[in-house]
Amino acid sequence: MPLLTEKCTQNAGKLDATSADMLATELNDWIIVNDTLEKTFRFKNFHDTMAFANAVAYIAHQQNHHPDLNISYSRCQLTWNTHSVGGLSRNDFICAARVDLLTKAS
C-alpha cells in the first residue's frame, strides 16, 4: 500500500472529491463525510479502547497530523481532515492507513 510508505507533509494541498474517493479505496471501511474521513472502531472493553486511542495518538504525534477522537467504553470514532486546507489532504489518508495497521495486528 503506497500510503504506508509516505510521511505527512506540511504543504499538503486540498484533494478534489475524485482524488479523495480514489484514495479511500486503499483504506479499510473509512467513509468520506462532509470533507472529513471517518471510521468507528469497536472494542471489547475500555482498556482495549484506550490502548487503541493511545496508539493513534502516537501515530498522530509522529506524523504531526492530529485527528478528532470520540471515545466511549468500547468505541473510538476517528475523524481526519486538514484544517489548514479546509478539507481532506493526502495526510489524512496516510494517517488513516497507519491506523488500519493497528487493527490488523490485533
C-alpha positions as a printed Julia matrix, in Angstrom:
106×3 Matrix{Float64}:
   0.0    0.0    0.0
   1.8    3.17  -1.16
   0.22   5.39   1.52
   2.15   3.48   4.18
   5.47   4.41   2.64
   4.69   8.13   2.81
   5.0   10.66   5.62
   2.72  13.61   6.15
   3.96  16.85   4.63
   3.46  20.38   5.81
   2.37  21.67   2.39
  -0.27  19.07   1.53
  -2.99  20.59  -0.62
  -6.72  20.01  -0.56
  -7.85  16.99  -2.58
 -10.71  17.16  -5.04
 -13.59  14.74  -4.49
 -12.43  12.28  -7.16
  -8.9   12.04  -5.75
 -10.24  11.6   -2.21
 -12.63   8.85  -3.35
  -9.78   7.03  -5.11
  -7.53   7.19  -2.04
 -10.38   5.94   0.15
 -10.38   2.69  -1.83
  -6.9    1.99  -0.4
  -8.32   2.03   3.14
 -10.45  -0.42   5.15
 -14.03   0.84   5.59
 -13.31   4.54   6.03
 -16.03   6.86   4.77
 -15.88  10.41   3.49
 -18.44  12.68   5.15
 -18.53  16.45   4.57
 -14.82  16.78   3.72
 -13.74  14.5    6.58
 -12.51  10.92   6.68
 -14.27   8.9    9.38
 -14.31   5.45  10.9
 -15.63   3.95  14.13
 -13.63   1.19  15.79
 -15.27  -1.13  18.32
 -13.53  -2.99  21.13
 -14.48  -5.5   23.82
 -13.61  -3.26  26.79
 -12.4    0.15  27.91
  -8.78  -0.97  28.27
  -8.6   -2.07  24.61
 -10.32   1.12  23.5
  -7.83   3.3   25.37
  -4.85   1.26  24.16
  -6.04   1.88  20.61
  -6.6    5.61  21.26
  -3.09   5.92  22.7
  -1.61   4.15  19.68
  -3.5    6.58  17.41
  -2.1    9.47  19.46
   1.42   8.11  18.91
   0.86   7.9   15.14
  -0.56  11.42  15.12
   2.43  12.73  17.05
   4.89  11.0   14.69
   3.16  12.43  11.63
   2.38  15.82  13.2
  -1.19  15.41  11.97
  -3.93  15.01  14.53
  -7.47  13.58  14.33
 -10.57  14.28  16.32
 -11.31  11.33  18.62
 -14.63  10.5   20.21
 -14.06   7.79  22.83
 -16.51   5.75  24.87
 -16.26   2.47  26.79
 -15.97   0.19  23.76
 -15.82   2.56  20.81
 -13.43   5.08  19.28
 -14.55   7.23  16.39
 -11.76   8.9   14.41
 -12.23  11.88  12.15
  -9.39  13.12   9.97
  -9.32  16.33   7.99
  -6.77  19.03   7.32
  -7.94  22.25   8.91
  -5.37  24.37   7.07
  -6.84  23.41   3.66
 -10.47  23.26   4.75
 -10.98  19.63   3.79
  -9.12  16.43   3.01
  -5.45  16.21   2.09
  -3.24  13.23   1.37
  -2.04  13.49   5.0
  -5.46  12.32   6.23
  -5.24   9.18   4.13
  -1.63   8.48   5.15
  -2.63   8.58   8.82
  -5.78   6.51   8.25
  -3.7    3.83   6.51
  -1.35   3.68   9.5
  -4.31   3.36  11.87
  -5.66   0.49   9.75
  -2.43  -1.38  10.51
  -3.22  -1.22  14.23
  -6.39  -3.24  13.8
  -4.69  -5.8   11.54
  -2.19  -6.55  14.29
  -4.86  -7.45  16.84
